[in-house]
Amino acid sequence: IVIVSWILGLLIIGINVYYLSTGFVDWLVHNNLPKVGNIFIGIIVFPLMGLYVGAVAYLTMRKDRVVTYVDRAKVEQFENHVQSEKELQ
């Protein structure tokens, strides 16, 4: 299930970035703004799109610092270990 979720997530992100970039470039080429306006809009929007892709990549690849899932078997093993140490004292 985890692998399927990753594949679906990557596909959705890839499709999102593809349509975002092609839609923007298509609009930039076919709008009625002066060329200087298109240049300034491109200078502003393309780095923002790169920032978006970078943020998605960072959030995908970063290590979790907070434990969000605890295996019940490990908790029980730890509790048994603590209990046995208390009995020895």
ZADOSE-255699 format. One record per residue: chain; x, y, z of N, C-alpha, C in turn; residue in three letters. Coordinates in steps of 0.2 Angstrom, whole numbers, padded with zeros to 4 digits, always signed. Example, Ala and Ser with C-alpha at 12.3 -4.5 7.8 and 13.67 -1.06 7.14 Angstrom:
BEGIN
A  +0066  -0028  +0039  +0062  -0022  +0039  +0066  -0016  +0039  ALA
A  +0064  -0011  +0035  +0068  -0005  +0036  +0064  +0000  +0039  SER
This chain:
BEGIN
A  +0004  -0006  +0000  +0000  +0000  +0000  +0004  +0006  +0000  ILE
A  +0010  +0006  +0004  +0014  +0012  +0004  +0017  +0014  -0003  VAL
A  +0020  +0008  -0006  +0023  +0010  -0013  +0017  +0012  -0018  ILE
A  +0011  +0010  -0018  +0006  +0012  -0022  +0004  +0019  -0020  VAL
A  +0004  +0021  -0014  +0003  +0028  -0012  +0008  +0033  -0014  SER
A  +0015  +0031  -0014  +0020  +0035  -0016  +0020  +0036  -0024  TRP
A  +0018  +0030  -0028  +0018  +0031  -0035  +0012  +0036  -0037  ILE
A  +0006  +0035  -0034  +0001  +0039  -0035  +0002  +0046  -0033  LEU
A  +0005  +0047  -0028  +0007  +0054  -0026  +0012  +0057  -0031  GLY
A  +0017  +0054  -0033  +0022  +0056  -0038  +0019  +0058  -0044  LEU
A  +0014  +0054  -0046  +0010  +0055  -0053  +0006  +0061  -0052  LEU
A  +0003  +0062  -0047  -0001  +0068  -0046  +0003  +0074  -0046  ILE
A  +0008  +0074  -0042  +0013  +0080  -0042  +0016  +0081  -0049  ILE
A  +0018  +0076  -0052  +0021  +0077  -0059  +0016  +0080  -0064  GLY
A  +0009  +0077  -0064  +0004  +0080  -0068  +0003  +0087  -0066  ILE
A  +0002  +0089  -0059  +0001  +0096  -0057  +0007  +0100  -0060  ASN
A  +0013  +0099  -0059  +0018  +0103  -0061  +0018  +0104  -0069  VAL
A  +0017  +0098  -0072  +0016  +0099  -0080  +0011  +0104  -0082  TYR
A  +0005  +0103  -0079  +0000  +0107  -0081  +0001  +0115  -0079  TYR
A  +0004  +0115  -0073  +0005  +0122  -0071  +0010  +0126  -0075  LEU
A  +0015  +0122  -0077  +0020  +0125  -0081  +0018  +0126  -0088  SER
A  +0015  +0121  -0091  +0013  +0122  -0098  +0007  +0127  -0099  THR
A  +0003  +0127  -0094  -0003  +0132  -0094  +0000  +0139  -0093  GLY
A  +0005  +0140  -0089  +0008  +0147  -0088  +0011  +0149  -0095  PHE
A  +0016  +0144  -0097  +0019  +0146  -0104  +0015  +0148  -0109  VAL
A  +0009  +0144  -0110  +0004  +0145  -0115  +0001  +0152  -0114  ASP
A  -0001  +0153  -0108  -0004  +0160  -0107  +0001  +0165  -0108  TRP
A  +0007  +0164  -0106  +0013  +0169  -0107  +0014  +0171  -0115  LEU
A  +0013  +0166  -0119  +0015  +0167  -0126  +0009  +0170  -0129  VAL
A  +0003  +0168  -0127  -0003  +0170  -0131  -0007  +0176  -0128  HIS
A  -0004  +0179  -0123  -0008  +0185  -0120  -0007  +0191  -0124  ASN
A  -0010  +0197  -0122  -0010  +0203  -0125  -0006  +0208  -0122  ASN
A  -0002  +0206  -0117  +0002  +0211  -0113  +0008  +0213  -0117  LEU
A  +0011  +0219  -0116  +0017  +0220  -0120  +0023  +0216  -0118  PRO
A  +0028  +0215  -0122  +0034  +0211  -0121  +0037  +0212  -0114  LYS
A  +0038  +0218  -0112  +0041  +0220  -0106  +0037  +0217  -0100  VAL
A  +0030  +0217  -0101  +0026  +0214  -0095  +0027  +0207  -0095  GLY
A  +0027  +0203  -0101  +0028  +0196  -0101  +0035  +0194  -0098  ASN
A  +0040  +0198  -0099  +0047  +0197  -0096  +0047  +0198  -0089  ILE
A  +0044  +0203  -0086  +0043  +0204  -0079  +0039  +0198  -0076  PHE
A  +0034  +0196  -0079  +0029  +0191  -0076  +0033  +0185  -0076  ILE
A  +0037  +0183  -0081  +0041  +0177  -0082  +0046  +0177  -0076  GLY
A  +0050  +0183  -0075  +0055  +0183  -0070  +0052  +0182  -0063  ILE
A  +0046  +0184  -0062  +0043  +0183  -0056  +0040  +0176  -0055  ILE
A  +0037  +0173  -0060  +0033  +0167  -0059  +0038  +0161  -0060  VAL
A  +0042  +0161  -0064  +0047  +0155  -0065  +0051  +0153  -0059  PHE
A  +0054  +0158  -0055  +0057  +0156  -0049  +0052  +0154  -0043  PRO
A  +0046  +0156  -0043  +0041  +0154  -0039  +0039  +0147  -0040  LEU
A  +0038  +0145  -0047  +0037  +0138  -0049  +0043  +0133  -0047  MET
A  +0049  +0136  -0047  +0055  +0132  -0045  +0055  +0131  -0037  GLY
A  +0053  +0136  -0034  +0052  +0136  -0027  +0047  +0131  -0025  LEU
A  +0041  +0131  -0028  +0036  +0126  -0027  +0038  +0119  -0028  TYR
A  +0042  +0117  -0033  +0045  +0111  -0035  +0050  +0109  -0029  VAL
A  +0054  +0114  -0028  +0059  +0113  -0022  +0056  +0111  -0016  GLY
A  +0050  +0115  -0014  +0047  +0113  -0008  +0044  +0107  -0007  ALA
A  +0041  +0105  -0013  +0038  +0098  -0013  +0043  +0093  -0013  VAL
A  +0049  +0094  -0016  +0054  +0089  -0015  +0057  +0088  -0008  ALA
A  +0057  +0094  -0005  +0060  +0094  +0002  +0055  +0091  +0006  TYR
A  +0049  +0092  +0006  +0044  +0089  +0010  +0043  +0081  +0009  LEU
A  +0045  +0079  +0003  +0045  +0072  +0001  +0051  +0069  +0004  THR
A  +0056  +0072  +0004  +0063  +0068  +0005  +0065  +0069  +0013  MET
A  +0062  +0074  +0016  +0065  +0075  +0023  +0063  +0070  +0028  ARG
A  +0068  +0069  +0033  +0067  +0064  +0038  +0062  +0067  +0043  LYS
A  +0058  +0063  +0046  +0053  +0065  +0051  +0057  +0065  +0058  ASP
A  +0056  +0070  +0061  +0059  +0071  +0068  +0055  +0069  +0074  ARG
A  +0049  +0069  +0072  +0044  +0067  +0078  +0041  +0061  +0076  VAL
A  +0040  +0056  +0081  +0038  +0049  +0079  +0030  +0050  +0079  VAL
A  +0028  +0048  +0073  +0021  +0049  +0071  +0017  +0042  +0072  THR
A  +0021  +0036  +0072  +0019  +0030  +0072  +0023  +0026  +0077  TYR
A  +0020  +0022  +0082  +0024  +0018  +0087  +0021  +0011  +0086  VAL
A  +0026  +0007  +0084  +0024  +0000  +0084  +0022  -0003  +0091  ASP
A  +0016  -0006  +0091  +0013  -0008  +0098  +0018  -0014  +0101  ARG
A  +0021  -0018  +0096  +0025  -0023  +0099  +0031  -0020  +0102  ALA
A  +0034  -0015  +0099  +0040  -0012  +0103  +0038  -0009  +0109  LYS
A  +0032  -0006  +0110  +0030  -0003  +0116  +0029  -0008  +0121  VAL
A  +0026  -0014  +0119  +0025  -0019  +0124  +0032  -0022  +0127  GLU
A  +0036  -0023  +0122  +0043  -0025  +0123  +0047  -0020  +0128  GLN
A  +0046  -0014  +0127  +0049  -0009  +0131  +0046  -0009  +0138  PHE
A  +0039  -0010  +0139  +0036  -0010  +0145  +0038  -0016  +0149  GLU
A  +0038  -0022  +0146  +0040  -0028  +0149  +0047  -0027  +0152  ASN
A  +0052  -0024  +0148  +0059  -0023  +0150  +0059  -0018  +0156  HIS
A  +0055  -0013  +0156  +0055  -0008  +0162  +0052  -0012  +0168  VAL
A  +0047  -0016  +0167  +0043  -0019  +0172  +0048  -0024  +0176  GLN
A  +0052  -0028  +0172  +0057  -0033  +0174  +0063  -0029  +0178  SER
A  +0065  -0023  +0176  +0070  -0020  +0180  +0067  -0017  +0186  GLU
A  +0061  -0015  +0187  +0058  -0013  +0193  +0057  -0019  +0198  LYS
A  +0056  -0025  +0195  +0055  -0031  +0200  +0062  -0033  +0202  GLU
A  +0067  -0032  +0199  +0074  -0033  +0201  +0076  -0029  +0207  LEU
A  +0074  -0023  +0207  +0076  -0018  +0212  +0072  -0019  +0218  GLN
